[in-house]
């Protein structure tokens, strides 16, 4: 069973920042598109950001200019720097690895933006 291990969630005030990390096995990290998705209560899961093995990046519309995805190919870790967080960013954030029909998910980490 492939494990994607997330870390970095928590509670932050509006306007604050958080950094999420996801560690994956090297065989996954080197080939798969890595991404972050989120799901708020009562809403569908949505794509936040994705990054390919060669560094191409795609962002969901609501986070452009505030969030930055990156990958460390030595540590096999993907990061999501989240700045200017707003209450509507509150959700469970999931790490995702995708390669054609092969898809893996992390267990999720809660991000809560509240004063």
C-alpha positions as CSV (number, residue, x, y, z in Angstrom):
1,X,0.0,0.0,0.0
2,X,1.4,3.3,-1.0
3,X,1.6,5.9,1.8
4,X,1.4,9.6,1.2
5,X,2.3,11.3,4.5
6,X,0.9,14.8,5.0
7,X,2.0,17.3,7.7
8,X,1.6,21.0,8.5
9,X,-2.1,21.7,8.9
10,X,-3.6,23.6,11.8
11,X,-5.4,26.7,12.9
12,X,-4.4,30.1,11.6
13,X,-6.0,33.6,11.7
14,X,-7.2,35.3,8.5
15,X,-4.3,36.7,6.5
16,X,-1.9,34.2,8.0
17,X,0.2,31.5,6.4
18,X,0.7,27.8,6.6
19,X,2.9,25.3,4.9
20,X,1.8,21.8,4.0
21,X,4.2,19.0,3.2
22,X,3.6,15.6,1.6
23,X,6.2,12.8,1.6
24,X,5.9,10.0,-1.0
25,X,8.0,6.9,-1.9
26,X,10.6,7.7,-4.5
27,X,9.1,5.4,-7.1
28,X,5.9,7.4,-6.9
29,X,7.4,10.8,-6.6
30,X,9.6,10.5,-9.6
31,X,6.8,9.6,-12.0
32,X,3.5,10.8,-10.7
33,X,1.7,14.1,-11.0
34,X,1.6,15.3,-7.4
35,X,-1.1,17.5,-6.2
36,X,-3.1,19.0,-3.3
37,X,-6.9,18.8,-3.2
38,X,-9.2,20.1,-0.5
39,X,-12.7,19.4,0.7
40,X,-14.8,21.7,2.9
41,X,-17.9,20.5,4.8
42,X,-20.8,20.0,2.4
43,X,-18.7,20.7,-0.7
44,X,-17.1,18.6,-3.3
45,X,-13.4,17.9,-3.3
46,X,-11.6,20.5,-5.5
47,X,-8.1,20.7,-7.0
48,X,-5.9,23.3,-5.2
49,X,-2.6,22.8,-7.1
50,X,-0.7,20.2,-9.1
51,X,2.9,19.8,-10.2
52,X,4.3,17.3,-12.7
53,X,7.6,15.4,-12.4
54,X,9.2,17.9,-14.7
55,X,7.9,20.9,-12.8
56,X,4.8,22.1,-14.7
57,X,2.3,23.7,-12.3
58,X,-1.4,24.2,-12.4
59,X,-3.5,26.1,-9.7
60,X,-7.2,26.1,-8.9
61,X,-8.7,29.5,-9.6
62,X,-9.4,30.6,-6.0
63,X,-5.8,30.2,-4.8
64,X,-3.8,31.7,-7.6
65,X,-1.4,34.3,-6.4
66,X,-1.7,33.2,-2.8
67,X,-0.6,29.6,-2.8
68,X,2.7,28.2,-4.1
69,X,3.3,24.5,-4.8
70,X,6.8,23.1,-5.0
71,X,8.7,19.8,-5.0
72,X,12.0,18.6,-3.5
73,X,13.2,15.8,-5.7
74,X,16.0,14.9,-3.3
75,X,13.7,14.5,-0.3
76,X,10.7,13.2,-2.4
77,X,8.5,15.8,-0.8
78,X,5.9,18.2,-2.1
79,X,5.1,21.4,-0.4
80,X,2.2,23.9,-0.5
81,X,2.9,27.4,0.9
82,X,-0.3,29.1,1.7
83,X,-0.3,32.8,2.2
84,X,-3.1,35.3,2.8
85,X,-5.4,32.6,4.1
86,X,-9.1,33.3,4.3
87,X,-11.9,31.6,6.1
88,X,-13.1,30.1,2.8
89,X,-9.8,28.2,2.7
90,X,-10.9,26.1,5.7
91,X,-11.0,22.5,4.6
92,X,-9.3,19.1,4.9
93,X,-6.4,19.1,2.5
94,X,-5.3,15.9,0.8
95,X,-2.1,15.0,-0.9
96,X,-2.7,13.2,-4.2
97,X,-0.4,11.2,-6.6
98,X,-1.7,10.4,-10.1
99,X,-0.3,8.5,-13.1
100,X,-2.8,7.6,-15.7
101,X,-5.4,5.4,-13.9
102,X,-3.2,4.9,-10.8
103,X,-4.3,7.3,-8.0
104,X,-3.2,7.5,-4.4
105,X,-4.5,9.8,-1.6
106,X,-3.1,10.8,1.7
107,X,-5.1,10.7,4.9
108,X,-5.8,14.5,4.9
109,X,-4.8,17.3,7.1
110,X,-7.2,19.9,8.6
111,X,-6.6,23.6,7.8
112,X,-8.8,26.0,9.8
113,X,-8.8,29.7,9.1
114,X,-10.6,31.6,11.9
115,X,-10.2,34.5,14.2
